[in-house]
Amino acid sequence: MPLGPVQLTVMSYTPLSSQRTPRLIRQSDPEMYQLALTIAGQQSIEQARMYASIGPGDLLLYDSSRPFTAIAGPNPPGARAMLLQFPRRLLPLPEKAVAPLCATVLPGRAGVGRLLCQMLTGLADTHADLTSADSTRLGTTAVDLATALLAHHADRQTLIPAGSRQRALFEQISAYIATHLHDPGLTPGAIAATHFISTRYLHRIFQQHGATVGDVIRQQRLARCRRDLADPSQRTVPIAAIAMRWGYPRPSDFTRAFRAASGMTPSEYRSAGQDANRAQR
């Protein structure tokens, strides 16, 4: 829907992952700000070391001049969204104020966000009845409302400590790992998909905390296995059952990982624990 130099697009798509790379930007860059309104489904984006996951009613800003990775889904039927695109030069806000808002959630259920969402929805419903002059004027109005929304959040942005969103996401993912250690499919790719982020961004979050995702999963699984193997009340539980309980469906994989971490096999570890318990009595 052309609105003068502004464009409004309604899109629906199945689960996908898309990237805008530095190479693509060098090849062609329209120098646009893009403001997406999610209508259905779940979407996420990572841009300039920022990350946001949005659902129906949320707005999200991103910049065509910066690389990004976007994900829709991961579950069918995918997502439906409206996209307002306008030249960067039309936004009367300094770039340093706008840049921190890229890839952040901009709520669309209250205040200026709600007004903007209502206008975009109304434009989509009535566009066929508008003249070219109407469309151009309404495009200007849409940018004005987008400006008001971004200015509102730019004022609030100064109150948010740097890195707080990344820290919160790290804690959220760490808690998820701790409660899903039993799942053999607990992999970096699966964790990233569940939290609507790219695997690359997931690894970066953990690197900032001096860890890797794989190491955290392995260490926590083995710690649970050691605890159960040393528990006298579980001395009759087969080792393979304990391994399965904590995400090791193949006994050989468990034995290899356990020996590499502790220097002894699971059966040797259990025997040593039993000997220690008898000695204490």
C-alpha positions as CSV (number, residue, x, y, z in Angstrom):
1,M,0.0,0.0,0.0
2,P,1.9,3.1,-1.2
3,L,1.4,6.1,1.1
4,G,3.6,8.7,-0.7
5,P,7.2,7.8,0.3
6,V,5.8,5.6,3.0
7,Q,4.7,2.0,2.5
8,L,2.4,-0.3,4.4
9,T,2.5,-4.0,3.8
10,V,0.4,-6.9,5.2
11,M,2.2,-10.2,5.2
12,S,1.6,-13.7,6.4
13,Y,4.2,-16.5,6.2
14,T,5.1,-19.9,7.5
15,P,7.9,-20.4,10.1
16,L,11.1,-19.0,8.7
17,S,14.5,-17.6,9.6
18,S,15.9,-14.7,7.6
19,Q,19.1,-12.7,7.6
20,R,20.1,-9.3,6.3
21,T,23.9,-9.5,6.0
22,P,26.5,-6.8,5.5
23,R,27.0,-8.0,2.0
24,L,23.3,-7.6,1.1
25,I,23.4,-4.1,2.6
26,R,26.4,-3.1,0.5
27,Q,24.6,-4.4,-2.6
28,S,21.4,-2.4,-1.9
29,D,20.2,-0.3,1.0
30,P,17.0,1.7,0.7
31,E,17.9,3.4,4.1
32,M,14.5,2.6,5.6
33,Y,13.2,2.3,9.1
34,Q,10.8,-0.7,9.3
35,L,8.2,-0.8,12.0
36,A,6.4,-4.2,12.3
37,L,3.1,-4.9,14.0
38,T,2.6,-8.6,14.8
39,I,-1.0,-9.7,14.2
40,A,-0.7,-13.4,14.8
41,G,2.1,-15.8,15.8
42,Q,5.4,-15.1,17.4
43,Q,8.4,-13.3,15.9
44,S,11.9,-12.3,17.1
45,I,14.8,-10.3,15.8
46,E,18.4,-9.6,16.7
47,Q,20.0,-6.4,15.5
48,A,23.1,-4.5,16.8
49,R,23.5,-6.8,19.8
50,M,19.8,-6.2,20.8
51,Y,17.1,-8.8,20.8
52,A,13.3,-8.8,21.1
53,S,10.6,-11.5,20.9
54,I,7.1,-10.2,20.1
55,G,3.6,-11.6,19.9
56,P,0.2,-10.2,18.7
57,G,-0.2,-6.6,19.5
58,D,3.5,-5.8,19.8
59,L,5.5,-3.4,17.6
60,L,9.1,-3.8,16.6
61,L,11.5,-1.3,14.9
62,Y,14.5,-2.3,12.8
63,D,16.8,-0.6,10.4
64,S,17.6,-1.7,6.8
65,S,21.1,-0.2,7.1
66,R,22.1,-2.7,9.9
67,P,22.5,-6.5,9.7
68,F,19.8,-8.5,11.4
69,T,18.6,-12.0,12.0
70,A,14.8,-12.6,12.2
71,I,12.8,-15.6,13.1
72,A,9.1,-16.3,12.7
73,G,7.6,-19.4,14.4
74,P,9.0,-21.9,15.2
75,N,5.6,-23.6,15.1
76,P,3.0,-23.6,12.3
77,P,1.1,-21.8,11.0
78,G,3.8,-19.1,11.3
79,A,3.0,-15.4,11.6
80,R,1.0,-12.5,10.2
81,A,2.2,-9.0,10.4
82,M,1.9,-5.4,9.1
83,L,5.0,-3.6,8.1
84,L,5.3,0.2,8.0
85,Q,8.4,1.3,6.0
86,F,9.6,4.9,5.6
87,P,12.9,6.6,4.7
88,R,15.1,7.3,7.6
89,R,15.3,10.9,6.6
90,L,11.6,11.3,7.4
91,L,12.1,10.5,11.1
92,P,12.8,13.8,13.0
93,L,14.7,12.1,15.8
94,P,18.5,11.8,16.1
95,E,19.9,8.4,15.2
96,K,21.6,8.1,18.6
97,A,18.1,8.2,20.2
98,V,16.6,5.8,17.7
99,A,19.3,3.2,17.5
100,P,18.8,1.7,21.0
101,L,15.2,1.1,20.2
102,C,15.9,-1.2,17.3
103,A,15.1,-4.8,18.2
104,T,13.2,-3.9,21.4
105,V,9.6,-4.6,22.2
106,L,7.4,-1.5,21.7
107,P,4.0,-2.4,23.2
108,G,1.0,-1.6,21.0
109,R,-1.9,-2.1,23.5
110,A,-1.8,1.3,25.3
111,G,-0.8,4.9,24.7
112,V,0.7,6.0,21.5
113,G,1.4,2.4,20.5
114,R,-2.3,1.7,20.5
115,L,-3.1,4.7,18.5
116,L,-0.5,3.7,15.9
117,C,-1.8,0.1,15.7
118,Q,-5.4,1.3,15.3
119,M,-4.3,3.6,12.5
120,L,-2.3,0.9,10.6
121,T,-5.3,-1.5,10.9
122,G,-7.7,1.1,9.7
123,L,-5.4,1.9,6.7
124,A,-5.4,-1.7,5.7
125,D,-9.2,-1.9,5.9
126,T,-10.0,1.3,4.0
127,H,-7.0,1.7,1.6
128,A,-9.1,0.8,-1.4
129,D,-11.4,3.9,-0.8
130,L,-8.5,6.4,-0.5
131,T,-7.3,8.8,-3.2
132,S,-3.6,9.2,-3.9
133,A,-3.7,12.5,-2.1
134,D,-5.4,10.9,0.9
135,S,-2.8,8.1,1.0
136,T,0.1,10.6,1.0
137,R,-1.3,12.7,3.8
138,L,-2.1,9.6,5.9
139,G,1.5,8.3,5.3
140,T,2.7,11.5,6.8
141,T,0.3,11.0,9.8
142,A,1.6,7.4,10.2
143,V,5.2,8.7,10.4
144,D,4.1,11.3,12.9
145,L,2.6,8.7,15.1
146,A,5.7,6.4,14.7
147,T,7.8,9.4,15.7
148,A,5.7,10.0,18.9
149,L,5.9,6.3,19.8
150,L,9.7,6.2,19.4
151,A,10.2,9.6,21.2
152,H,8.2,8.2,24.1
153,H,10.3,5.1,24.4
154,A,13.6,7.0,23.8
155,D,12.8,9.0,26.9
156,R,12.2,5.8,28.9
157,Q,15.2,4.1,27.5
158,T,17.6,6.2,29.5
159,L,16.0,4.6,32.7
160,I,16.9,1.0,31.6
161,P,20.3,-0.2,32.8
162,A,22.6,-1.3,29.9
163,G,22.5,-5.1,29.3
164,S,19.5,-5.7,31.6
165,R,17.5,-7.4,28.9
166,Q,20.4,-9.7,28.0
167,R,20.9,-10.6,31.7
168,A,17.2,-11.4,32.1
169,L,17.2,-13.6,29.1
170,F,20.3,-15.4,30.4
171,E,18.5,-16.1,33.6
172,Q,15.4,-17.2,31.8
173,I,17.3,-19.6,29.6
174,S,19.4,-21.0,32.5
175,A,16.2,-21.8,34.3
176,Y,14.8,-23.5,31.2
177,I,17.9,-25.7,30.9
178,A,17.7,-26.7,34.6
179,T,14.1,-27.9,34.2
180,H,14.6,-29.7,30.8
181,L,17.8,-31.7,31.5
182,H,15.8,-34.9,31.1
183,D,15.1,-34.1,27.4
184,P,17.7,-35.7,25.0
185,G,16.7,-33.0,22.5
186,L,17.9,-30.2,24.7
187,T,20.4,-28.7,22.2
188,P,21.5,-25.1,21.5
189,G,19.3,-25.1,18.4
190,A,16.2,-26.3,20.2
191,I,16.8,-23.8,23.1
192,A,17.2,-20.9,20.7
193,A,14.0,-21.9,18.8
194,T,12.0,-22.1,22.0
195,H,13.1,-18.6,23.0
196,F,12.7,-17.2,19.5
197,I,16.3,-16.2,19.1
198,S,19.1,-17.2,16.7
199,T,21.6,-19.9,17.8
200,R,24.3,-17.4,17.3
201,Y,22.7,-14.9,19.7
202,L,22.2,-17.7,22.2
203,H,25.9,-18.5,22.2
204,R,26.8,-14.9,22.5
205,I,24.7,-14.5,25.6
206,F,26.5,-17.4,27.3
207,Q,29.9,-16.3,26.2
208,Q,29.3,-13.0,28.0
209,H,28.9,-15.1,31.1
210,G,32.1,-17.1,30.5
211,A,30.3,-20.3,29.5
212,T,29.1,-22.2,26.5
213,V,25.6,-23.6,26.2
214,G,26.8,-27.2,25.6
215,D,29.1,-27.1,28.7
216,V,26.3,-25.8,30.9
217,I,24.0,-28.6,29.8
218,R,26.7,-31.3,30.2
219,Q,27.8,-30.1,33.6
220,Q,24.3,-29.9,35.0
221,R,23.4,-33.3,33.7
222,L,26.5,-34.9,35.1
223,A,26.0,-33.2,38.4
224,R,22.5,-34.7,38.7
225,C,23.8,-38.1,37.7
226,R,26.6,-37.9,40.3
227,R,24.0,-36.9,43.0
228,D,21.8,-39.9,42.2
229,L,24.7,-42.4,41.9
230,A,25.9,-41.3,45.4
231,D,22.4,-41.5,46.9
232,P,22.1,-44.6,49.1
233,S,18.3,-44.7,48.5
234,Q,18.9,-45.1,44.8
235,R,21.5,-47.9,45.0
236,T,19.2,-50.4,43.3
237,V,18.3,-48.1,40.4
238,P,20.1,-49.2,37.2
239,I,22.8,-46.8,36.1
240,A,21.2,-46.7,32.6
241,A,17.9,-45.6,34.2
242,I,19.7,-42.7,36.0
243,A,21.4,-41.8,32.7
244,M,18.1,-41.8,30.9
245,R,16.5,-39.7,33.6
246,W,19.0,-36.9,32.9
247,G,19.1,-36.9,29.1
248,Y,21.4,-39.7,28.2
249,P,19.4,-42.3,26.2
250,R,22.6,-44.1,25.1
251,P,24.5,-45.7,28.0
252,S,27.8,-45.6,26.0
253,D,27.5,-41.8,25.6
254,F,26.8,-41.4,29.3
255,T,29.8,-43.6,30.3
256,R,32.1,-41.7,28.0
257,A,31.0,-38.3,29.2
258,F,31.0,-39.3,32.9
259,R,34.5,-40.8,32.6
260,A,35.8,-37.7,30.8
261,A,34.5,-35.4,33.6
262,S,35.2,-37.5,36.7
263,G,38.0,-39.8,35.8
264,M,36.1,-43.0,36.6
265,T,33.1,-44.9,35.2
266,P,29.6,-44.4,36.7
267,S,29.8,-47.9,38.3
268,E,33.2,-47.1,39.8
269,Y,31.8,-43.8,41.1
270,R,28.8,-45.5,42.7
271,S,31.0,-48.1,44.3
272,A,33.3,-45.5,45.7
273,G,30.3,-43.7,47.2
274,Q,28.9,-46.8,48.8
275,D,32.3,-47.6,50.3
276,A,32.5,-44.1,51.8
277,N,29.0,-44.5,53.3
278,R,29.9,-47.8,54.9
279,A,33.1,-46.3,56.3
280,Q,31.2,-43.5,57.9
281,R,28.9,-45.9,59.7
